[in-house]
Amino acid sequence: MILDAGPQTVAEIAKVFEGSKTLIWNGPLGAFELEPFDAATNAAAARAAALTRAGRLVSVAGGGDTVAALNRAHAAADFTYISTAGGAFLEWMEGKPLPGVVALEE
């Protein structure tokens, strides 16, 4: 059972964040609810939050577990946009019509 990403993976993720302009995040990196398995998620969230605060990254996150993980990491407030919808968030990002939105438009 894999419960968290390791330090080398976190370092690679940080490099990707550094070279990115936009981050779309859906899902934590491990069993973030349990220490010490929250380490990778917390580190990635902190780096994304710092880059967003610095104006170097647009950070968009979605999904209930993702929001919970970012809140637990104290990084959510620094993200550009957060949605509690998981699957619907991804479908919206893909440009698919969302039934609830379609019903409101009609």
Secondary structure, 3 states (H helix, E strand, C coil): CCCCCCHHHHHHHHHHHHCCCEEEECCCCCCCCCCCCCHHHHHHHHHHHHHHHCCCCEEEEECHHHHHHHHHCCCHHHCCEEECCCHHHHHHHHCCCCHHHHHHHC
